[in-house]
Amino acid sequence: MGYLAESTDVRASRVEVAVSGMIERAIVAALDPIRDKLREHRERITAHGLVLDALIVRVEACEIEFPALSEIPLATTTGDAAMADDNAKSDAPETDEEELGTRDASVYNNLEDLEGAMVQIAREDSIRDISMVGSSGANDGAEPVNDSKIERVPQMQSSPQA
């Protein structure tokens, strides 16, 4: 009878191992699609973060400093005021060529930075679009694809005929 009890214990332990392995495989199989979706969402979040960073750089490059409201002097006259021109100078503002050259150089440098950012964004978009298409050329189903050609018809202006 001792041999029978030992045999039953061995079989029970084998069943426990087999059942725990089956449960573990079922859990892994159930979690795999969730892990894949999570990985996909992380990649999208990273891609959108890069695009957002590039947009912030573009906005900062285009910002122009405006004087604060407190720096703008209030008008002291309430009506038309005639003033005599004693100095006989023109009221046209004088331009400082050096200041204009510095401003033009700054604008040109900002345009170069903007162009670089735009090229980077286009490259990232292209890489993302290519990576979303499988090796067979089929879409992974993440976004609908319309391969049909769109034909644009020029709008005709109609004139009233007599």
RODO-2510 file (C-alpha; in nm, 4 decimals, decimal comma):
residues 162
     n   res          X          Y          Z
     1     m     0,0000     0,0000     0,0000
     2     g     0,2957     0,2359     0,0498
     3     y     0,3869     0,2032    -0,3171
     4     l     0,0328     0,2993    -0,4251
     5     a     0,0312     0,6145    -0,2070
     6     e     0,3712     0,7188    -0,3441
     7     s     0,2539     0,6594    -0,7017
     8     t    -0,0548     0,8733    -0,6398
     9     d     0,1597     1,1552    -0,4968
    10     v     0,3939     1,1457    -0,7981
    11     r     0,1021     1,1589    -1,0402
    12     a    -0,0579     1,4467    -0,8474
    13     s     0,2645     1,6477    -0,8584
    14     r     0,2961     1,5840    -1,2339
    15     v    -0,0621     1,7014    -1,2870
    16     e     0,0091     2,0158    -1,0824
    17     v     0,3146     2,0936    -1,2962
    18     a     0,1222     2,0307    -1,6196
    19     v    -0,1767     2,2415    -1,5105
    20     s     0,0413     2,5303    -1,3921
    21     g     0,2245     2,5221    -1,7276
    22     m    -0,1072     2,5281    -1,9148
    23     i    -0,2295     2,8217    -1,7069
    24     e     0,0948     3,0127    -1,7642
    25     r     0,0754     2,9559    -2,1427
    26     a    -0,2887     3,0707    -2,1461
    27     i    -0,1983     3,3892    -1,9575
    28     v     0,0951     3,4625    -2,1899
    29     a    -0,1262     3,4014    -2,4952
    30     a    -0,3907     3,6386    -2,3561
    31     l    -0,1379     3,9122    -2,2723
    32     d     0,0569     3,9043    -2,6022
    33     p    -0,1983     4,1114    -2,8007
    34     i    -0,2173     4,3608    -2,5157
    35     r     0,1633     4,3917    -2,5087
    36     d     0,1696     4,4411    -2,8873
    37     k    -0,0910     4,7195    -2,8692
    38     l     0,0957     4,8821    -2,5812
    39     r     0,4202     4,8750    -2,7816
    40     e     0,2389     5,0266    -3,0819
    41     h     0,0892     5,3036    -2,8671
    42     r     0,4293     5,3835    -2,7150
    43     e     0,5781     5,4160    -3,0647
    44     r     0,2969     5,6494    -3,1709
    45     i     0,3349     5,8597    -2,8574
    46     t     0,7089     5,8883    -2,9219
    47     a     0,6487     5,9855    -3,2851
    48     h     0,3936     6,2497    -3,1858
    49     g     0,6317     6,3801    -2,9202
    50     l     0,9031     6,4264    -3,1836
    51     v     0,6603     6,6075    -3,4126
    52     l     0,5492     6,8274    -3,1231
    53     d     0,9118     6,9107    -3,0391
    54     a     0,9758     7,0052    -3,4025
    55     l     0,6637     7,2236    -3,4045
    56     i     0,7774     7,4001    -3,0887
    57     v     1,1146     7,4704    -3,2515
    58     r     0,9387     7,6118    -3,5576
    59     v     0,7152     7,8357    -3,3466
    60     e     1,0075     7,9622    -3,1404
    61     a     1,1997     8,0398    -3,4590
    62     c     0,9094     8,2452    -3,5920
    63     e     0,8370     8,4411    -3,2774
    64     i     0,8782     8,8154    -3,2991
    65     e     0,9294     9,0203    -2,9884
    66     f     0,6523     9,2741    -2,9469
    67     p     0,6753     9,5535    -2,6930
    68     a     0,4744     9,5004    -2,3810
    69     l     0,1604     9,7075    -2,3411
    70     s     0,3276     9,9193    -2,0726
    71     e     0,6104    10,0141    -2,3131
    72     i     0,3732    10,1750    -2,5640
    73     p     0,3324    10,5439    -2,4793
    74     l    -0,0199    10,6768    -2,4560
    75     a    -0,1217    10,9500    -2,6971
    76     t    -0,1030    11,2909    -2,5316
    77     t    -0,3119    11,4799    -2,7856
    78     t    -0,6811    11,4239    -2,8238
    79     g    -0,7361    11,6042    -3,1521
    80     d    -0,5471    11,7240    -3,4558
    81     a    -0,2493    11,9269    -3,3492
    82     a    -0,0636    12,1457    -3,5957
    83     m     0,3065    12,1787    -3,5288
    84     a     0,5537    12,4069    -3,6983
    85     d     0,8500    12,2388    -3,8672
    86     d     1,1301    12,4652    -3,7462
    87     n     1,4167    12,2302    -3,8308
    88     a     1,2947    12,1703    -4,1874
    89     k     1,3813    11,8040    -4,1554
    90     s     1,1779    11,5276    -4,3043
    91     d     0,9635    11,3204    -4,0709
    92     a     1,0733    11,0011    -4,2488
    93     p     1,2485    10,7638    -4,0087
    94     e     1,6169    10,7096    -4,0599
    95     t     1,7247    10,3532    -4,1334
    96     d     2,0317    10,2052    -3,9803
    97     e     2,1928     9,9867    -4,2482
    98     e     2,3907     9,7862    -3,9928
    99     e     2,0752     9,7105    -3,7940
   100     l     1,8943     9,6002    -4,1113
   101     g     2,1868     9,3754    -4,2078
   102     t     2,1885     9,2153    -3,8630
   103     r     1,8128     9,1605    -3,8756
   104     d     1,8329     9,0115    -4,2262
   105     a     2,1102     8,7737    -4,1164
   106     s     1,9035     8,6664    -3,8154
   107     v     1,5969     8,6028    -4,0331
   108     y     1,8066     8,4051    -4,2820
   109     n     1,9539     8,1896    -4,0021
   110     n     1,6056     8,1257    -3,8627
   111     l     1,4878     8,0220    -4,2100
   112     e     1,7777     7,7753    -4,2366
   113     d     1,6814     7,6267    -3,8980
   114     l     1,3174     7,6094    -4,0057
   115     e     1,4114     7,4357    -4,3302
   116     g     1,6195     7,1812    -4,1377
   117     a     1,3298     7,1156    -3,8993
   118     m     1,0887     7,0718    -4,1917
   119     v     1,3241     6,8245    -4,3622
   120     q     1,3562     6,6321    -4,0348
   121     i     0,9775     6,6166    -3,9944
   122     a     0,9316     6,4978    -4,3531
   123     r     1,1981     6,2305    -4,3031
   124     e     1,0351     6,1071    -3,9807
   125     d     0,6912     6,0988    -4,1464
   126     s     0,8323     5,9021    -4,4377
   127     i     1,0018     5,6516    -4,2070
   128     r     0,6836     5,6141    -4,0026
   129     d     0,4719     5,5612    -4,3160
   130     i     0,7152     5,3035    -4,4523
   131     s     0,7313     5,1170    -4,1206
   132     m     0,3505     5,0913    -4,1057
   133     v     0,3411     4,8945    -4,4310
   134     g     0,4293     4,5245    -4,4001
   135     s     0,6893     4,3477    -4,6139
   136     s     0,4213     4,2264    -4,8552
   137     g     0,3035     4,5827    -4,9117
   138     a    -0,0187     4,5199    -4,7215
   139     n    -0,1305     4,7648    -4,4586
   140     d    -0,1305     4,6443    -4,0980
   141     g    -0,4834     4,7783    -4,0497
   142     a    -0,3794     5,0686    -3,8293
   143     e    -0,4979     5,3290    -4,0772
   144     p    -0,7241     5,2931    -4,3808
   145     v    -0,5492     5,3322    -4,7132
   146     n    -0,7137     5,4585    -5,0296
   147     d    -0,5055     5,3754    -5,3361
   148     s    -0,7604     5,5088    -5,5833
   149     k    -0,6505     5,8091    -5,7834
   150     i    -0,8364     6,1304    -5,7226
   151     e    -0,9189     6,3204    -6,0346
   152     r    -0,9561     6,6928    -5,9902
   153     v    -1,1796     6,8747    -6,2334
   154     p    -1,1142     7,2466    -6,2735
   155     q    -1,4081     7,4590    -6,1729
   156     m    -1,5722     7,6300    -6,4662
   157     q    -1,7009     7,9795    -6,4219
   158     s    -2,0317     8,0297    -6,5882
   159     s    -2,1283     8,3662    -6,7180
   160     p    -2,4818     8,4710    -6,7955
   161     q    -2,5529     8,4394    -7,1643
   162     a    -2,7596     8,7007    -7,3418
***
